């Protein structure tokens, strides 16, 4: 587990961005952080739902500086819907796991922020389902039949852990690295992986805009 606190001036409202892979953390740390409202931590949880939930609970637990942090699960995912392409974005309205689902906070705000951060990219909204392994072929079709639009191994566990540690805003934003018509063998070895990396780096300001918007007075 790795965390990288990066304080920003202004309000002390913290934001935790959780990802699984080193390449995801590299992309997220390379993005524009000038719009951050307060301290930002990019946390590498390690792969898989158990590692993700354990790492997030540890980061948010006790009386530490992240105990009230908003949480965004991010990184790469596999698209399930026909017509998806590498580099498309997924903004979850909920994340699903075996025990149920976690609703995301104001996904409409996040969709608008993502569209502004990466203009010209397709943004898909819907349920993001969790898996404990990489899925291929018929498994993708089975998951799509549940209504999910994308799958990854950590988002559902990350948000489940986050809300179990206390009430807080949560979101999940993923970049499609492969899709039904564009399955990849290994991230980072093909053009789709390179495209996804660049989009993940570019989308970071959207997280800050979403975070700021949540703290504005509601009319």
Residue pairs with C-beta under 8 A, 6 or more apart in sequence:
1 43
1 44
1 45
1 46
1 51
1 54
1 55
1 58
2 25
2 43
2 44
3 41
3 42
3 43
3 44
3 59
4 25
4 29
4 41
4 42
4 43
5 39
5 40
5 41
5 65
6 33
6 36
6 39
6 40
6 41
6 42
7 38
7 39
7 40
8 33
8 36
8 37
8 38
8 39
8 40
10 37
10 38
11 37
11 38
11 215
12 38
12 39
13 37
13 38
13 68
13 70
13 211
13 215
14 38
14 39
14 40
14 41
14 65
14 66
14 68
14 69
14 70
15 36
15 37
15 38
15 39
15 40
15 41
15 69
15 70
15 71
15 72
15 207
15 208
15 211
16 41
16 43
16 56
16 59
16 60
16 66
16 69
16 70
16 71
16 72
16 162
17 28
17 40
17 41
17 42
17 43
17 71
17 72
17 74
17 207
18 43
18 45
18 52
18 55
18 56
18 71
18 72
18 73
18 74
18 154
18 158
19 25
19 28
19 42
19 43
19 44
19 45
19 73
19 74
19 75
19 154
20 44
20 45
20 46
20 47
20 48
20 51
20 52
20 75
20 153
20 154
21 44
21 47
21 75
21 76
21 187
22 44
23 187
23 188
23 197
24 44
24 74
24 75
24 76
24 200
25 42
25 44
27 197
27 198
27 200
27 201
28 42
28 74
28 200
28 201
28 204
29 42
30 201
31 200
31 201
31 202
31 203
31 204
31 205
32 204
32 205
33 40
33 204
33 208
34 205
35 205
35 208
35 209
35 212
36 208
36 211
37 208
37 211
37 212
37 215
39 65
40 208
41 59
41 66
41 69
43 55
43 56
43 59
44 55
45 51
45 52
45 54
45 55
45 56
45 154
45 158
46 52
46 55
47 153
47 154
48 132
48 153
48 154
49 97
49 130
49 132
49 153
49 154
49 156
49 157
50 157
51 154
52 73
52 153
52 154
52 155
52 157
52 158
52 161
53 157
53 158
53 160
53 161
54 161
56 71
56 157
56 158
56 161
56 162
56 165
57 161
57 164
57 165
59 66
59 69
60 66
60 67
60 69
60 71
60 161
60 162
60 165
60 166
60 168
61 67
61 165
67 165
67 166
68 166
68 168
69 168
70 105
70 168
70 169
70 170
70 171
70 211
70 214
71 158
71 159
71 162
71 168
71 169
71 170
71 171
72 170
72 171
72 172
72 173
72 207
72 210
73 95
73 154
73 155
73 158
73 159
73 170
73 171
73 172
73 173
73 174
74 172
74 173
74 174
74 200
74 203
74 207
75 152
75 154
75 174
75 175
75 200
76 152
76 174
76 175
76 176
76 177
76 187
76 196
76 200
77 90
77 128
77 150
77 151
77 152
77 155
77 174
77 175
77 176
77 177
78 134
78 135
78 140
78 150
78 151
78 152
78 176
78 177
78 178
78 179
79 85
79 88
79 90
79 124
79 149
79 150
79 176
79 178
79 179
79 180
80 129
80 140
80 143
80 144
80 148
80 149
80 150
80 151
80 179
80 180
81 124
81 126
81 144
81 149
81 150
81 179
81 180
82 180
82 181
84 122
84 124
84 149
84 150
84 176
84 179
84 180
84 181
84 182
85 122
85 176
85 179
85 181
85 182
86 176
86 177
86 178
86 179
86 182
86 184
86 191
86 192
86 193
86 195
86 196
87 121
87 175
87 176
87 192
87 195
87 196
87 198
87 199
88 121
88 122
88 123
88 124
88 175
88 176
88 179
89 114
89 118
89 121
89 122
89 123
89 124
89 173
89 174
89 175
89 176
89 199
89 203
90 123
90 124
90 125
90 126
90 128
90 149
90 150
90 172
90 173
90 174
90 175
90 176
91 104
91 107
91 110
91 111
91 114
91 123
91 124
91 125
91 171
91 172
91 173
92 104
92 107
92 125
92 126
92 127
92 128
92 150
92 155
92 171
92 172
92 173
92 174
93 103
93 104
93 107
93 125
93 126
93 127
94 101
94 102
94 103
94 104
94 127
94 128
95 101
95 102
95 104
95 127
95 128
95 129
95 130
95 155
95 156
95 158
95 159
95 160
95 172
96 127
96 128
96 129
96 130
96 146
96 148
96 156
97 129
97 130
97 156
97 157
97 160
98 130
99 160
101 127
102 156
102 159
102 160
102 163
102 170
104 110
104 159
104 170
104 171
104 172
105 169
105 170
105 171
105 214
106 169
106 210
106 213
106 214
107 125
107 171
109 209
109 210
109 213
109 214
110 171
110 173
110 206
110 210
111 123
111 125
113 205
113 206
113 207
113 209
113 210
113 213
114 123
114 173
114 203
114 206
115 121
115 123
116 206
116 209
117 202
117 203
117 204
117 205
117 206
117 209
118 199
118 202
118 203
118 206
121 199
124 149
124 150
124 176
125 149
126 147
126 148
126 149
126 150
127 146
127 147
127 148
127 149
128 148
128 149
128 150
128 151
128 152
128 155
128 156
128 172
128 174
129 143
129 146
129 148
129 150
129 151
129 156
130 151
130 152
130 153
130 154
130 155
130 156
130 157
131 143
131 151
131 152
131 153
132 153
133 153
134 153
135 143
135 151
136 183
140 151
140 180
143 151
150 174
150 176
152 174
155 172
155 174
158 172
159 170
159 172
162 168
162 170
163 170
169 211
169 214
171 207
171 210
173 203
173 206
173 207
175 196
175 199
175 200
175 203
176 196
177 184
177 187
177 192
177 193
177 196
178 184
178 192
182 192
184 190
184 192
184 193
186 193
187 193
187 196
188 194
188 197
